[in-house]
Amino acid sequence: MIDAEREFVEYVSARLPSLHRTAFLMCGDAHLADDVVQQTLTALYVHWRKVSRADNVDAYVHRMLVHKLVDEKRLSWAKVRLFGSTPEPERPVTPHDEVAERDSLVAALAHLPRGQRTVLVLRFLCDLSLTDTAAAMGCSEGNVKSQTARALAAIRQVLAVTEMAGRNSR
């Protein structure tokens, strides 16, 4: 195997779970996340020699992932979605279940606009710096700061409403 291909395989093997988690948290759909990660990895393979010379490969790949997600959302109207069977209804969750906590966070993220959701995922779940987040999103650090503040306020509000609804249903 050529050195560049081996480096690519090693990089992808190490980062694949993180890329899937990041994509899922940004879009809220596991199948779409798989598609976006696959598209990102395909583009990454094509441009690996250039990308591998970047100062921060992870930030470069996160930016590619964000761009692929934006492209997917922008062009999704042209796609037909087929289901093999009727989707199962969601099961009721218990308040003390760790899965329920994760599900409520993912649901709260889904209520946010794409930019706010992206900034929270990159900053807090991927642990990117302010500078790296701005680079990945293609915007200024000030924009990242304001998006973060708005997103945190909005997600706190959504989580508070969800918590109140859970208490009232008991």
C-alpha positions in Angstrom: 0.0 0.0 0.0 1.3 3.5 -0.8 2.3 5.6 2.2 -0.4 8.3 1.4 -3.1 5.6 1.2 -1.9 4.0 4.5 -2.0 7.5 6.2 -5.5 8.0 4.8 -6.7 4.6 6.1 -5.1 5.2 9.5 -6.7 8.7 9.8 -10.1 7.5 8.8 -10.0 4.4 11.0 -9.1 6.6 14.0 -11.7 9.4 13.3 -14.7 7.5 11.8 -16.7 7.1 15.0 -16.2 10.8 15.9 -17.2 11.9 12.4 -20.4 9.8 12.5 -21.3 11.2 15.9 -20.6 14.8 14.8 -22.6 14.4 11.6 -25.5 12.8 13.5 -25.6 15.6 16.1 -25.5 18.2 13.4 -28.3 16.8 11.3 -30.3 14.6 13.7 -30.7 11.7 11.3 -28.5 8.6 11.4 -29.0 7.7 7.8 -28.3 11.3 6.6 -25.3 11.3 8.8 -24.0 8.1 7.2 -24.5 9.6 3.8 -22.7 12.9 4.7 -19.8 11.1 6.3 -19.5 8.9 3.2 -19.5 11.9 0.9 -16.9 13.6 3.1 -14.6 10.6 3.2 -14.9 10.2 -0.6 -13.9 13.9 -1.1 -11.2 13.5 1.5 -9.7 10.5 -0.3 -9.7 12.4 -3.6 -7.9 15.4 -2.0 -5.9 13.5 0.7 -2.5 14.7 -0.5 -3.5 18.3 -0.2 -5.5 17.8 3.1 -2.7 15.8 4.8 -0.4 18.8 4.4 -2.8 21.2 6.2 -1.8 22.6 9.6 -4.9 21.1 11.3 -6.3 18.1 9.4 -9.2 17.6 11.8 -10.4 21.2 11.4 -10.1 20.8 7.6 -12.2 17.6 7.7 -14.8 19.2 10.0 -15.1 22.0 7.5 -15.6 19.5 4.7 -18.2 17.7 6.8 -20.1 21.0 7.4 -20.0 21.8 3.7 -21.3 18.4 2.7 -24.1 18.7 5.2 -25.0 22.1 3.8 -24.9 20.7 0.3 -27.1 17.8 1.3 -29.7 20.0 3.0 -29.7 22.4 0.0 -30.1 19.6 -2.6 -32.3 17.3 -0.5 -35.5 18.5 -2.3 -34.4 16.7 -5.4 -34.1 13.3 -3.7 -36.7 10.6 -3.3 -36.8 8.9 0.1 -38.0 5.3 0.1 -38.8 3.2 3.1 -38.7 -0.6 3.2 -41.3 -0.7 6.0 -43.3 1.6 8.2 -41.1 3.3 10.8 -41.7 2.0 14.3 -43.2 4.5 16.7 -40.8 5.9 19.2 -40.8 4.2 22.6 -41.6 6.3 25.7 -38.5 7.2 27.6 -37.9 7.1 31.4 -36.6 10.3 33.0 -33.6 8.5 34.7 -32.4 6.6 31.7 -29.1 7.8 30.2 -30.5 7.0 26.8 -33.5 9.3 27.5 -31.1 12.1 28.5 -29.2 11.7 25.2 -32.4 11.5 23.3 -33.7 14.7 24.9 -30.4 16.5 24.0 -30.6 15.3 20.4 -34.2 16.3 20.2 -33.4 19.7 21.7 -30.6 20.1 19.1 -33.1 19.3 16.4 -35.1 22.4 17.4 -32.2 24.7 16.7 -31.4 26.3 13.4 -28.7 24.6 11.5 -26.0 27.2 12.3 -26.7 27.1 16.0 -26.8 23.4 16.1 -23.5 23.2 14.1 -21.7 25.6 16.4 -22.8 23.7 19.6 -21.7 20.3 18.1 -18.3 21.6 17.0 -17.6 23.7 20.1 -18.8 21.4 22.9 -19.1 17.9 21.5 -16.1 17.9 19.1 -14.2 20.2 21.5 -13.0 22.5 18.8 -11.5 25.9 19.7 -13.3 29.1 18.8 -10.8 29.6 15.9 -11.2 26.0 14.6 -15.0 26.3 14.8 -14.9 29.6 12.9 -12.7 28.0 10.3 -14.9 24.9 9.9 -18.0 27.0 9.5 -16.3 29.6 7.3 -17.3 32.5 9.4 -15.8 35.0 11.9 -15.0 34.2 15.5 -17.5 36.9 16.5 -20.2 35.0 14.6 -19.3 31.8 16.4 -19.5 33.6 19.8 -22.9 35.1 19.0 -24.3 31.9 17.5 -23.0 30.0 20.6 -24.7 32.4 23.0 -28.0 32.3 21.1 -27.8 28.5 20.7 -27.2 27.9 24.5 -30.1 30.2 25.4 -32.4 28.4 22.9 -31.4 24.9 24.0 -31.8 25.8 27.7 -35.3 27.0 26.9 -36.2 23.9 24.9 -34.8 21.6 27.6 -36.7 23.5 30.3 -39.9 23.2 28.4 -39.3 19.4 27.9 -38.5 19.0 31.6 -41.7 20.8 32.6 -43.7 18.7 30.2 -42.2 15.6 31.7 -43.1 16.7 35.2 -46.7 17.5 34.2 -47.2 14.1 32.6 -46.4 12.2 35.8 
